[in-house]
Amino acid sequence: MRERHHDDRLLRLHKEHRDAPYPAGFRGVDIEGVELILLDADADALVQRELEGGLDHEGIAVLWACVADLEKILPLIGDNYCASYYTRLRTMAGIVAARYIPSAF
């Protein structure tokens, strides 16, 4: 069962992310083989799908790949705005991914 405050936080972050302009100068940029704008589009689309009803097995796998890419690129972004933009995306992806960690029981 989802906790209400997580949904509220995810909705707020998603709206902030959708309203934020994409970081200037970072279209077409890749870091360590990760194309930033595609990572943004993929992760954001998966968060949107979660908000609309949930992810299937393929979506969950792609989401976890996005989380791994975000973890890889975040320490390498030198621009403050771009770093905060992708940190918010990582936070959203993490909230969703946490819902799909199998329980130990």
C-alpha positions as CSV (number, residue, x, y, z in Angstrom):
1,M,0.0,0.0,0.0
2,R,1.4,3.4,-1.0
3,E,1.8,6.0,1.7
4,R,-0.1,9.2,1.0
5,H,2.8,11.6,1.8
6,H,5.1,9.8,-0.7
7,D,2.4,10.3,-3.5
8,D,2.1,13.9,-2.5
9,R,5.9,14.4,-2.6
10,L,6.2,12.6,-5.9
11,L,3.4,14.7,-7.5
12,R,5.0,17.9,-6.2
13,L,8.5,16.9,-7.5
14,H,7.1,15.8,-10.8
15,K,5.2,19.1,-11.3
16,E,8.4,21.1,-10.4
17,H,10.4,19.0,-12.8
18,R,7.9,19.4,-15.6
19,D,7.8,23.2,-15.0
20,A,11.6,23.6,-14.9
21,P,13.4,24.5,-18.1
22,Y,15.9,21.9,-19.4
23,P,19.5,22.9,-18.4
24,A,20.8,25.3,-21.1
25,G,23.7,23.9,-23.0
26,F,23.1,20.3,-22.1
27,R,21.0,19.1,-25.1
28,G,23.0,16.5,-27.0
29,V,25.5,16.1,-24.1
30,D,26.5,12.7,-22.9
31,I,28.4,11.8,-19.8
32,E,30.1,8.5,-19.5
33,G,28.0,7.2,-22.4
34,V,24.7,8.4,-20.9
35,E,22.9,10.9,-23.1
36,L,21.4,13.3,-20.6
37,I,18.3,14.4,-22.4
38,L,17.3,10.8,-23.1
39,L,17.9,9.8,-19.5
40,D,15.6,12.7,-18.5
41,A,12.9,11.7,-21.0
42,D,13.0,8.0,-20.0
43,A,13.0,8.6,-16.2
44,D,10.3,11.3,-16.4
45,A,8.1,9.1,-18.6
46,L,8.4,6.2,-16.1
47,V,7.5,8.5,-13.2
48,Q,4.5,9.7,-15.2
49,R,3.5,6.0,-15.8
50,E,3.8,5.3,-12.1
51,L,1.5,8.2,-11.3
52,E,-1.0,7.0,-13.8
53,G,-1.3,3.5,-12.4
54,G,2.0,1.7,-12.1
55,L,4.9,0.1,-13.9
56,D,5.1,-3.3,-15.5
57,H,8.1,-5.6,-15.2
58,E,9.8,-3.9,-18.2
59,G,9.2,-0.4,-16.9
60,I,10.6,-1.4,-13.5
61,A,13.8,-2.8,-15.2
62,V,14.2,0.4,-17.2
63,L,13.6,2.5,-14.1
64,W,16.3,0.7,-12.2
65,A,18.7,1.3,-15.2
66,C,17.8,5.0,-15.1
67,V,18.6,5.1,-11.4
68,A,22.0,3.5,-12.1
69,D,22.7,6.0,-14.8
70,L,21.7,8.9,-12.6
71,E,24.0,7.6,-9.8
72,K,26.8,7.5,-12.4
73,I,26.4,10.9,-13.9
74,L,25.4,13.0,-11.0
75,P,28.9,13.3,-9.4
76,L,30.3,14.3,-12.8
77,I,27.9,17.3,-13.5
78,G,29.8,20.5,-12.9
79,D,26.9,22.9,-13.5
80,N,24.8,23.8,-10.4
81,Y,21.5,24.1,-12.2
82,C,22.0,20.9,-14.2
83,A,23.1,19.1,-11.1
84,S,20.0,20.2,-9.2
85,Y,17.7,19.3,-12.2
86,Y,19.1,15.8,-12.3
87,T,19.2,15.4,-8.5
88,R,15.4,16.1,-8.5
89,L,15.0,13.5,-11.3
90,R,17.0,11.0,-9.2
91,T,14.9,11.7,-6.2
92,M,11.7,11.0,-8.1
93,A,13.1,7.9,-9.7
94,G,14.2,6.7,-6.2
95,I,10.8,7.2,-4.7
96,V,9.2,5.1,-7.5
97,A,12.0,2.5,-7.5
98,A,11.6,2.0,-3.7
99,R,8.0,0.8,-4.4
100,Y,9.4,-2.1,-6.4
101,I,11.9,-3.5,-3.9
102,P,10.8,-7.0,-3.1
103,S,10.0,-7.6,0.5
104,A,12.0,-10.2,2.5
105,F,8.8,-12.1,3.3
